[in-house]
Amino acid sequence: MLSVLVGHTYFLGFDRKQQERARPYPPLATLQVAERIRRGGHEVALFDAMLAQGPAEFATVLTERRPELVVLYEDNYNFLTKMCLARMREAALEMIAMARAAGARVIVAGSDVSDAPGPYLAAGADAALRGEGLDTLHTLLARLDADRAADLSTPAEEKVVSLHRTESHTLEAPAAWDLVDVPRYRRIWQRAHGFFSLNMAASKGCSFRCAWCAKPIWGSRYQQRSPEAVAAEMMALKADHAPDHIWFADDIFGFRADWVERFAAALEAGGGGVPFTIQTRADLSSEAMVAALARAGCRQAWIGAESGSQRVLDAMQKGTTVEQIHAARGLMRKHGIRVGFFIQLGYLGEGLEELLCTRELIEQARPDEIGVSVSYPLPGTRFHEQVREQLGPKTHWDESGDLAMMFDGAFGTEFYRRVRDLLHEQVEGERPGLADRWDHLIKSLDRPRLQAARAGT
């Protein structure tokens, strides 16, 4: 039996935007790995970076626990871990060095590890798992259990020891909720919002091929749990922790209307579920799907609208139309489901005309909320390949609210930050002078830049 400290490196306190939102969730994938290791007969403790002040708290846990093995396994359900946020990577490298100094072996896994294992190995990690890596982790644990000094690398891959694949037998993965300080999460939510939310996942992966979306963990395969199992998990969380709300962290929840119907029926048969929020696509939001979501208790759906310009959607290989976005919004309004739009600014081919189409989309569709970002070139994507030669010295955001342009878009970082603010004003209710502020922003563009934007170059 090994003594194992399982943790992750997403510190809420290092991300001002997310800290201000005050919507922290326990690291679901990390908890699933902790439970998996524990069921293998090992002694497991958890370091939850989400609510920790910094790596110094990790050092304290190392001193208290003195683990033989540290597994830093990022929460792959947290979409922010897809980006290499500089402050989180710095923390991870510091924690690896701390663990090695304390005499522990170290295994690391996550999106950034899969994309760029080099810095983690240079910091002292014994092995970097590529992709989900759960089968390989099991193999390494057995090797260490038999020999504490075992080599965890393979000559062919130089310590990058797992294949990029999704292991289907891990879909029904219980999480070690008993290791989490759930009351602390509850206090933060209640203080900031007056209710308490926990997280779940009903699927892994996404089969769509948007040109900007990286899939370093689960690839392009969509794997879905049974609706009955998901309903049972929701009802168990309801009984054990009494959340007022559930966030489904799936890239796409439900996918088919018949799956959601079965989910709703299972919840009804079990005495009822918990109101929840999902992420979905406009082209999946049929009448049958939306009606089933409402029956199951869906209170809000976030749609990857991205842009109000069909030209930009096509450049993204999004596979949806502006008309479908409007239709999805209308159906959800009809069934009493709030709608959030994810909006992406600055993608290739977006000039001023296309940007104003996005403003028009928000004016007409009137989503209840929006989340605005600028295009972030994720390694492994077609988009990243298209802009690779344009990337300058800043190749990563420091935190999720950075909104820095890292390639040659039509406009600069400060322009897009101001557009973000104006779009949020629009959703919150037109304030006096909003149109004037838009006009002033457009007129502030220098003439060559404006001409380039109008040309869509």
N, C-alpha and C positions, 0 to 999 in steps of 0.2 A: 504493500500500500504506500502510495506517495502522499506527502502533504503538499497540496496545490493551492496557490493563491490565483484566483481568476479575476481579471479586471478589464477595464477598457480605458480609453484616454480622451473621451469627450468631456471636457470641463465646462459646465454651463457658465461659470464665472469668467471664462476666457472669451466669451462670445456675447458682447454687449447687447446685440439685437435680441438674441434668444433669452438673455437674462431679463431684459425689459419686458418681453412677452410673458415671462413667468409661467411657461407651460411645459415643465420638465416631465419626461417619462423615464421610467426605469429602463435599463439597457436590455431589451428583450432577448436578442440573440446571445448576448453574454450570459444571461440567466439560463438560457437553454443549454449552452455549453457547460455551465457550472453543474447543472443537474445531470447532464450526460456523464461528466467525469465522476460525479458522486456515485451514480449508479454503477459505475465500473469498479466500485469498492475503494475509492480514494477519499482522503480527508480533504474537504474543500472549504475555503473561505472566499469572501467576495470583497474586492475593492471597487466601490461604485464612484467613479470620478464625477458623475453628473453633478452631485451636490457638494463635492469636496472643494476646498479652497485652492488646491494646487498639489503638485507632486510631493510637497513636504508631508502631506497626510499619508501618501503612499509609503514614504520612508518609515513613518510611525507604524503602519500596519506590518511592514516587513520586519521591523524589530520585534513587534509583539508576536507575530505568527511564525517567523523563521521558516518559511516554506522551502521545500526542496525544489519546487518548480513554480515558475510564474507563467501564466498563460494570459497574454494581453490580446483579447479577442474583441474586436470592435462590434458595436451593435449595428449589424448590416441592415436592420429595418429603419434606422435613423438615416434619412436621405442625405443629411449633412455630411455623413462620413464618406460619401462618394467623392467629395472634394477634398483635396489636401489642404486643409486649413492650417496655415503655418504654425499658429500657436499650439495646436493640438499635436502636430508632428514633433515640435520641439519638446513638448511635455512627454511624449512617448519615448523619445530618445533618452531623455533624462531618467525616466523610470526604468528603462532597460539597464542603463549604467548602474542605477541604484540596486537593482535586483542582483546583478552580477557581483557588485561589491559586497552584497550580503551573502554571497555564496550560493545563490539559486541559479538553476538553469532557466532559460527563457525561450518561450515560443511565442511568436507574434502572428496575428492574422487580421485582415481587413482590406478594404478597397485600396487604400494607399500602399499597403504592404504588397498587394498583388501587382499594382502598377509599378512600384519602385521599391523593391526589397532592399536595395543596396544600402541606404542610410540606416536601416534598422539592423542589418547584419553588421555594419561597421560600428554601430553603437554597442554591439556585444550579444545580440540575439543568437541563440544556438540554431534556430530554424525559423524560416518564414513560410507560412502556409499560403499557397496561391489558390484563389477561389474560396469556396466554403471550407474545404479542407478537413471535414469531420472524420472521414475514414482514416486519413493520414494522421490526424491527431491521436486517434485511438491506437494506431500502430506505434507512434512515438511514445505514448504513455506506457504501453506494454514493454517497449525496449528499455525505457528508463527504470521501470519497476524491477526489471530483471538485472539491470546494471546501471547504478546511479551515474557512472562515468561514461555511459554509452555515447558514441558519436551519433548526433541526430541528423547529420547531413547525408546526402548521396553524392558520390563523385560527379555524376553527370550533371546535376543541377546546382551544385555548390550551395547547399543549405536551403535552396528554394525547393521544398520537398513535396508539394502536392500538385495534383493536376487541376486544371480549370474545369470543374464539372460540378453538377448538383447531384447530391445523393438522395434519391427519392425516398428512401426509408426514413429519412429524418424529418419528414413533413409533420408527423404527430410528435412534436418535441415538447415535453413538459418543461416548465421553467421553475427555477429555484426561488420562488417568491418569498420563502421564509428567510432568505439571506438579505432581503431588501428592507430598508427602513421605510416601510409604506406610510406610517404616520407622519414622517417628515415630509414626504411628497404631498400628503393630504393637506398639511398645514399651509404649504406654499400655495397650492391651488385655491384653497378656501380663502386665504387672505387676499389673493389677487383677483379671484373671479367668483367666489361664492359657491363654487361646486368643485367636485373632485373627479379627475379623469385618469383612467389607466389605459394601457395599450395592449393590443392583440394583433395577430396576423392570421389570415385565413388562407394565404397562398405565398408562394415564392416566385419571383421572376416576372418577366414581361416578354410576350412574344412579338411585340411590335418593334419596329426598327427605326425609330426617330434618329436622325443623323447626329444629334448632339448628346444623346443619352448613353452613358457608359454602363456596362453590366459586368463589372469585374468579378462579382461573387457568384451570381446565379445564371449568367449568360442570357440567352434569348429564349429560354424554355420557361413556359408558365406551368407551374405545378400547384394544384389546388387540393386543399383538404376536403374531407366530406363535410357537408353543411351540418350534419348531426353532431360531428365531433366539435365543430366550431361553436355551435349552440351550447353544447355541454360545457365547454371551457368558459364561455361567457357566464353561464349560470353558476359555475363554480366560483369565478371571480366575484360575482355578485354576492354569493353567500359568505365568502371568506373576507372580502375587503370592502364591500358596499360602495363601489364607485357610482357616481351619479351619471357617468358618461364613459364611453369607450372610444378610443381612437384606433381605427384599423389602419395599420402601417403598410398594408399591401400597396404595391405600385398600382394594381387594378383590383378592386374588390368585386367579387361576384362573377364577373365576366358574362355569365349566361343567366337569363331571367329564371329558368327552371331551378338553377342552383339556389338563387335567392328565395324563391318560393318555398323550397324545402327547408331552408334556413329559418324562414319566418314560421313555418308550420312546427318545426322542432322547438322553437322558442315558446310558441303558444302552448304546445303540449307539456312543456316543462314548467309552466307557470309564469312565463314572460321574461324578457331579457332586460337589457340596459340601452337607453338611447345612445346612438353612435354616429360617428363621422367617418367618411370614406374618401378615397381618391378613385376617380374613374375617368373615362373618356367620353367625349361628346357623342361619338358614333356608336357607343354601347348603350346609350340612354334612350331606349325605346319606351313606349307606353307601358308595355308589360314589365320591363325592368324597373322603371321608376315606381310603378304601383306596388311591385313586390318589395322594393326598398322601403317604401313608406309603411307597408304592413309590418315589416321586420323591425321597424323602429329607427330607421335612418333619419337623422335630424339635419344633417348637412353633407353635401357632396362637393369635393374640390375637383374641378375639371382643369386639365391641362389645356387651356384655351390658347396660350402662348402669344397669339397675334390676331389682330383684326384684318390682316392682309392675307388674302389667299396666296399671293405670290410668295410671301414669307413662309406660310405653312407648307407650301409645296417644296420650297428650298430646304426646309427642315425635314422633309420626308415624313411629315406628321401623319398623313393619311386621313385627315379630317378636313371639313370645310367650315367656312364661317357660318353658313346656313345651319349646319348641324349644331354648332355652338349655340346659336339662337334657339333652335328647336329644343335642345336639352334644357336650356334655362327655362323655357316656357313650360315644359312638362314638369319640371321640379317645382316651379312656382305653383302649378295646378295641384300638385300632391302635397304641398306644404313642406317641402324640403328646401332649406337654405342652400345657397350656392356660393362657392368661392371660385374665383378664376386665378390660376397661375398665369402670370404674364411674363414674357421674356423679351427684353429690349436689346436692340443692337445686333441681331443676327445678320448674317451675310445677306445682302440684297435689301435690307431695310433702310430706306432713305426717309426723308421727311414725309412724303406722301403715305408710305406704308405705316409710319409711326402714327400719323393722324387717323389712319384707319383703325388702329387699336383704340385710340381715344373715342372714336365713333362707336366701336363695338361696346365699350363700357358705358357710354352714354345711352345706347339703345337697349342693351341687355340688362343693365342695372344689376350686376351681381351684388350679393350682400357683403362680400369681402373680396379683396384681391391680395395676392402676394406677388410682388414685382422684383424681378432680378434682371441682370444683364447676362448675356450669353457667356458661359464659362467653358473654355475648351478642355473637356475632360479627356485624359489619355485613353487611347483605344477607340476613339470615335472617328467617324468620317469628318466631322467638323474640325476636330483637332488636327487631322492630317491636312485639311484645307488651309488652316491658319498657322501651321507649325513654323513656317519661315518668318512669320510676322511677330512671333512671341518675343518679347523683350526681356529685360532683367527680372521683372515681376511676373513670375509664372504661377503663383498661388495667391489666394486671398488670405489675409490674416485671420478674418472671422467672417461669418455668413453675411453680415451687413456691409461688407467692403464695397461691393458693386464697382470694382475697378475693371476698366476695359483692358484686356491683356493682349489685344490684337488691334489691327487698324480698322475700326468700325467707322461708320459715317460720321459719328460725333464722339466727343470725349467723355470721360468719366463724370465730370461735374454736370454736364448737360443731362446725362441719363439720370443722375441722382435728382435733379430738379424735375425731370419728367415723372419719375417715381412719385415724388411728393405731390405733384399736380394730379396724377391719376388717383392717388389715395384721397385727395380732397374731393374729387368727383364722386367717388363711391360714398364718402361720408356725408354727402349732401352739398350741392353747389354753394360755395360761400361767395359773398359779395366780391366782385373783382376777379373771379377765377378766369373768365375769358380774357380779361386784360393781361393777367399774368401769363397765360399761354401766348398771347400776341407778343408780349415783351420778350419772352424766352426765344421765340422764333426770330424776332428781329435782332436779337443779340448775336445771332450766328454771323460769322464773317462771310462775305460774299462768295469766295471760292468754295467754302465748305457748304454753304446753302445751295449753290448750283450743283455741287456734287451730290448732295442729298436728294435734290429734286430729280436728278438723273438716275438715282438709285445705285450709285457707285460707291 
